Amino acid sequence: MPVWLGILIGVVILALTWSSVVFTLVLPRTFQGPGRLSVWINRSTRRAFFAVSRLADTYERKDAILAPIGPTAVLAQLVVWLVLLGAGFTVMLVPYTHDLGEAVNEVGAAMFTLGLARSARFTNDTIVILAAASGFVVIALQIAYLPALYAAFNRRESLITMLASRAGEPSWGPEILIRHQLVRIVDALPDFYDQWERWAADFSESHTTYPVLLLFRSPDAWSSWTIGLLAVLDAAAMQLALNPTTAPSQARLSLRMGYTAFRRISDALGWEYDHDPRPDDPIQLTAAEFARAVELLHEVGFTTERDADAAWPHFRGWRVNYEDLAYRWANRVLAPPAPWSGARVGVRQQNVTPRRPPHRTPDPVTYRRPEFDT
């Protein structure tokens, strides 16, 4: 191979690889061109884990199989980058060593050992030194990347963990309103929506910057960022639809930021969807399901200005903005099969009732647990 050809091919491989490294770790932006390499790695890792998870017969076992998917994708990124860098430098070195095996040995020794491995044969010290520096820099950048990654993960999970006491496990929108009414803390809902507006903004920024976070699963099998955000949006939409004059303004702000977050992470992966749906467009949730949830609210004493029939068009007008993307994300990450969250491919259990401790009080209680067809 001519020297100039080896140098040219190697430079192209190195340029593409370094573009992926820089746009993933140093200057995270919307992934285009070489920057999408990390997205392809994440997709390949996801497909491999989901193929194995099909062997499990329960949701808990599937979740256990999928638990390492996020860390594995991070390690896979590092391995692919190092392999590509090694390949690029090897191609550049072959015209000097005239032996592929010798070139691989020199580049491998330079990238993965301390010091410089010298060959008795004629070689190019500049290429070997650059290979050694590249391996060190990429590994160092990946190590520095991990604290930011796990800090964003911890911020995401802290509020989701708190949601378990307010929305059940798995989370469900009407359950949020029911629980606040049962313990007489409906006045806490404005602060609740405000927290989730901030959460959605932080989630939108961090998970579009570092899309591998979308593969990181919650520590609890029945918790998920997808289901948590969907539940909060449904609670806010229900309150706005049922009580238009008394619903807190924070509910509207939380809704807006919530479905914007769904759209931004979908845009980052190049998904196609309706950016401007009409309020009367059809949705998968039925008016009968909505009416049953309103009935449960009335049973615990939650007062409403509108009945279910009058509130349904307004609720649908809100939900049309996020239902499709929420259902697609819930199925993509195999989120817990909560009510009002769509179907899960390969999961036998569907519409699992939120789990929560019984509400005990000296006063008479007429509330019954919600029932759904499974």
Secondary structure by P-SEA (a helix, b strand, c coil): ccaaaaaaaaaaaaaaaaaaaaaccccccccccccaaaaaaaaaaaaaaaaaacccccaaaaaaaacaaaaaaaaaaaaaaaaaaaaaaaaaaccccccaaaaaaaaaaaaccccbbbbcccccaaaaaaaaaaaaaaaaaaaaaaaaaaaaaaaaaaaaaaacccccccccaaaaaaaaaaaccccaaaaaaaaaaaaaaaaaaaaaacccccccccccccccaaaaaaaaaaaaaaaaaaccccccaaaaaaaaaaaaaaaaaaaaacccccccccccccccccaaaaaaaaaaaaaaccccccccccaaaaaaaaacccaaaaaaaaaaaccccccccccccccccccccccccccccccccccccccccc
